[in-house]
Amino acid sequence: MKKSLILLLSLFFLSACSSLPESLKSDNPDIVTRYSEWQANPEQLNQLRLGGVIAKVTNLETKTRIEVVNLPINASGKPDISQEPNGRFVGYINGFVDPVTLQDGRLITVLGQSNGTEDSKVGEYSYTFPVMDISHFHLWRVEERVVMYDWDSYYYPCYSIHCRDIRSMSREGRVIQEVK
């Protein structure tokens, strides 16, 4: 009984750590979260929650156009930076949004309605973009941390009074990127 209570409480607290931001929540049980599903039928009016990397921002007279390179999103709405991009889409936000806020290269997740397609170019290449009208968005940041693997001194034992200095040896590590 005690173990099951601890497990239940642990799951409860862990589920709170990875919840969807309020601005991205929807009551629609049929919300589309996979780009390939939307791209197959962009004319159908669906509610969408998609994410990716901002490629381009253009302020028009009454709205802001953003071009997003799609990345799959997880259950908490975060774009998965370990996956390869699988297409682009265009989103329109009513009103003015400062291009510094929606800076190229930032990670974003958007919530909105499908609104057909539009033809444009990526460089010199003609591309048909699925289009959505964005009602809400959430910007993410990538945090990096370095994990170093140090060798314990028992790998290099002391002989007499002279010991090897662990700091003079090569060290290994890796950089971990997390979306927050």
Contacts in CASP RR format, 6 or more apart in sequence:
PFRMAT RR
TARGET T0000
AUTHOR 0000-0000-0000
METHOD contacts of the structure
MODEL  1
MKKSLILLLSLFFLSACSSLPESLKSDNPDIVTRYSEWQANPEQLNQLRL
GGVIAKVTNLETKTRIEVVNLPINASGKPDISQEPNGRFVGYINGFVDPV
TLQDGRLITVLGQSNGTEDSKVGEYSYTFPVMDISHFHLWRVEERVVMYD
WDSYYYPCYSIHCRDIRSMSREGRVIQEVK
18 74 0 8 1.000
18 75 0 8 1.000
18 76 0 8 1.000
19 76 0 8 1.000
20 75 0 8 1.000
20 76 0 8 1.000
20 77 0 8 1.000
21 76 0 8 1.000
21 77 0 8 1.000
21 109 0 8 1.000
21 138 0 8 1.000
23 111 0 8 1.000
23 136 0 8 1.000
23 137 0 8 1.000
23 138 0 8 1.000
24 49 0 8 1.000
24 77 0 8 1.000
24 109 0 8 1.000
24 111 0 8 1.000
24 136 0 8 1.000
24 138 0 8 1.000
26 47 0 8 1.000
26 49 0 8 1.000
26 111 0 8 1.000
28 47 0 8 1.000
30 46 0 8 1.000
30 47 0 8 1.000
31 46 0 8 1.000
31 47 0 8 1.000
31 48 0 8 1.000
31 49 0 8 1.000
32 38 0 8 1.000
32 46 0 8 1.000
32 47 0 8 1.000
32 48 0 8 1.000
32 49 0 8 1.000
32 50 0 8 1.000
32 114 0 8 1.000
33 48 0 8 1.000
33 49 0 8 1.000
33 50 0 8 1.000
33 73 0 8 1.000
34 72 0 8 1.000
35 50 0 8 1.000
35 70 0 8 1.000
35 72 0 8 1.000
35 86 0 8 1.000
35 87 0 8 1.000
35 89 0 8 1.000
36 86 0 8 1.000
38 46 0 8 1.000
38 48 0 8 1.000
38 50 0 8 1.000
38 89 0 8 1.000
38 114 0 8 1.000
38 130 0 8 1.000
39 87 0 8 1.000
39 130 0 8 1.000
42 114 0 8 1.000
42 116 0 8 1.000
42 117 0 8 1.000
42 130 0 8 1.000
42 131 0 8 1.000
43 114 0 8 1.000
43 116 0 8 1.000
43 117 0 8 1.000
44 114 0 8 1.000
45 113 0 8 1.000
45 114 0 8 1.000
45 115 0 8 1.000
46 113 0 8 1.000
46 114 0 8 1.000
47 111 0 8 1.000
47 112 0 8 1.000
47 113 0 8 1.000
47 114 0 8 1.000
48 110 0 8 1.000
48 111 0 8 1.000
48 112 0 8 1.000
48 113 0 8 1.000
48 114 0 8 1.000
48 132 0 8 1.000
49 73 0 8 1.000
49 77 0 8 1.000
49 109 0 8 1.000
49 110 0 8 1.000
49 111 0 8 1.000
49 112 0 8 1.000
50 68 0 8 1.000
50 70 0 8 1.000
50 73 0 8 1.000
50 89 0 8 1.000
50 109 0 8 1.000
50 110 0 8 1.000
50 132 0 8 1.000
51 68 0 8 1.000
51 70 0 8 1.000
51 71 0 8 1.000
51 73 0 8 1.000
51 77 0 8 1.000
51 79 0 8 1.000
51 107 0 8 1.000
51 108 0 8 1.000
51 109 0 8 1.000
51 110 0 8 1.000
52 68 0 8 1.000
52 69 0 8 1.000
52 70 0 8 1.000
52 71 0 8 1.000
52 73 0 8 1.000
52 79 0 8 1.000
52 85 0 8 1.000
52 107 0 8 1.000
52 108 0 8 1.000
52 109 0 8 1.000
53 68 0 8 1.000
53 69 0 8 1.000
53 71 0 8 1.000
53 79 0 8 1.000
53 85 0 8 1.000
53 105 0 8 1.000
53 106 0 8 1.000
53 107 0 8 1.000
53 108 0 8 1.000
54 66 0 8 1.000
54 67 0 8 1.000
54 68 0 8 1.000
54 102 0 8 1.000
54 103 0 8 1.000
54 104 0 8 1.000
54 105 0 8 1.000
54 106 0 8 1.000
54 107 0 8 1.000
54 108 0 8 1.000
55 67 0 8 1.000
55 68 0 8 1.000
55 69 0 8 1.000
55 88 0 8 1.000
55 104 0 8 1.000
55 105 0 8 1.000
56 66 0 8 1.000
56 67 0 8 1.000
56 104 0 8 1.000
57 64 0 8 1.000
57 65 0 8 1.000
57 66 0 8 1.000
57 67 0 8 1.000
57 97 0 8 1.000
57 99 0 8 1.000
57 102 0 8 1.000
57 103 0 8 1.000
57 104 0 8 1.000
58 64 0 8 1.000
58 65 0 8 1.000
58 66 0 8 1.000
59 65 0 8 1.000
59 96 0 8 1.000
59 97 0 8 1.000
59 99 0 8 1.000
62 94 0 8 1.000
62 95 0 8 1.000
63 92 0 8 1.000
63 93 0 8 1.000
63 94 0 8 1.000
63 95 0 8 1.000
64 92 0 8 1.000
64 93 0 8 1.000
64 95 0 8 1.000
64 96 0 8 1.000
64 97 0 8 1.000
64 102 0 8 1.000
65 90 0 8 1.000
65 91 0 8 1.000
65 92 0 8 1.000
66 90 0 8 1.000
66 91 0 8 1.000
66 92 0 8 1.000
66 93 0 8 1.000
66 102 0 8 1.000
66 108 0 8 1.000
66 134 0 8 1.000
67 88 0 8 1.000
67 89 0 8 1.000
67 90 0 8 1.000
67 91 0 8 1.000
67 129 0 8 1.000
68 88 0 8 1.000
68 89 0 8 1.000
68 90 0 8 1.000
68 91 0 8 1.000
68 108 0 8 1.000
68 110 0 8 1.000
69 85 0 8 1.000
69 87 0 8 1.000
69 88 0 8 1.000
70 85 0 8 1.000
70 86 0 8 1.000
70 87 0 8 1.000
70 88 0 8 1.000
70 89 0 8 1.000
71 79 0 8 1.000
71 80 0 8 1.000
71 81 0 8 1.000
71 83 0 8 1.000
71 85 0 8 1.000
71 86 0 8 1.000
71 107 0 8 1.000
72 79 0 8 1.000
72 80 0 8 1.000
72 83 0 8 1.000
72 86 0 8 1.000
73 79 0 8 1.000
73 80 0 8 1.000
73 109 0 8 1.000
74 80 0 8 1.000
77 109 0 8 1.000
77 138 0 8 1.000
78 107 0 8 1.000
78 109 0 8 1.000
78 140 0 8 1.000
78 179 0 8 1.000
79 107 0 8 1.000
79 108 0 8 1.000
79 109 0 8 1.000
79 140 0 8 1.000
79 179 0 8 1.000
80 179 0 8 1.000
81 107 0 8 1.000
81 142 0 8 1.000
81 177 0 8 1.000
81 179 0 8 1.000
88 122 0 8 1.000
88 127 0 8 1.000
88 129 0 8 1.000
89 129 0 8 1.000
89 130 0 8 1.000
89 131 0 8 1.000
89 132 0 8 1.000
90 118 0 8 1.000
90 120 0 8 1.000
90 129 0 8 1.000
90 130 0 8 1.000
90 131 0 8 1.000
90 132 0 8 1.000
91 110 0 8 1.000
91 131 0 8 1.000
91 132 0 8 1.000
91 133 0 8 1.000
91 134 0 8 1.000
92 115 0 8 1.000
92 131 0 8 1.000
92 132 0 8 1.000
92 133 0 8 1.000
92 134 0 8 1.000
93 134 0 8 1.000
93 137 0 8 1.000
101 139 0 8 1.000
102 108 0 8 1.000
102 139 0 8 1.000
106 139 0 8 1.000
106 140 0 8 1.000
107 139 0 8 1.000
107 140 0 8 1.000
107 141 0 8 1.000
107 142 0 8 1.000
107 179 0 8 1.000
108 137 0 8 1.000
108 138 0 8 1.000
108 139 0 8 1.000
108 140 0 8 1.000
109 137 0 8 1.000
109 138 0 8 1.000
109 140 0 8 1.000
110 132 0 8 1.000
110 134 0 8 1.000
110 136 0 8 1.000
110 137 0 8 1.000
111 134 0 8 1.000
111 135 0 8 1.000
111 136 0 8 1.000
111 137 0 8 1.000
112 132 0 8 1.000
112 133 0 8 1.000
112 134 0 8 1.000
112 135 0 8 1.000
112 136 0 8 1.000
113 132 0 8 1.000
113 133 0 8 1.000
113 135 0 8 1.000
114 130 0 8 1.000
114 131 0 8 1.000
114 132 0 8 1.000
115 131 0 8 1.000
115 132 0 8 1.000
115 133 0 8 1.000
116 130 0 8 1.000
116 131 0 8 1.000
117 128 0 8 1.000
117 129 0 8 1.000
117 130 0 8 1.000
117 131 0 8 1.000
118 128 0 8 1.000
118 129 0 8 1.000
118 131 0 8 1.000
119 126 0 8 1.000
119 127 0 8 1.000
119 128 0 8 1.000
119 129 0 8 1.000
120 126 0 8 1.000
120 127 0 8 1.000
120 129 0 8 1.000
121 127 0 8 1.000
140 179 0 8 1.000
140 180 0 8 1.000
141 179 0 8 1.000
141 180 0 8 1.000
142 177 0 8 1.000
142 178 0 8 1.000
142 179 0 8 1.000
142 180 0 8 1.000
143 177 0 8 1.000
143 178 0 8 1.000
143 179 0 8 1.000
143 180 0 8 1.000
144 175 0 8 1.000
144 176 0 8 1.000
144 177 0 8 1.000
144 178 0 8 1.000
145 175 0 8 1.000
145 176 0 8 1.000
145 178 0 8 1.000
146 173 0 8 1.000
146 174 0 8 1.000
146 175 0 8 1.000
146 176 0 8 1.000
147 173 0 8 1.000
147 174 0 8 1.000
147 175 0 8 1.000
147 176 0 8 1.000
148 171 0 8 1.000
148 172 0 8 1.000
148 173 0 8 1.000
149 171 0 8 1.000
149 172 0 8 1.000
149 173 0 8 1.000
150 166 0 8 1.000
150 171 0 8 1.000
151 166 0 8 1.000
151 169 0 8 1.000
153 163 0 8 1.000
153 166 0 8 1.000
156 163 0 8 1.000
156 164 0 8 1.000
156 166 0 8 1.000
156 169 0 8 1.000
158 164 0 8 1.000
END
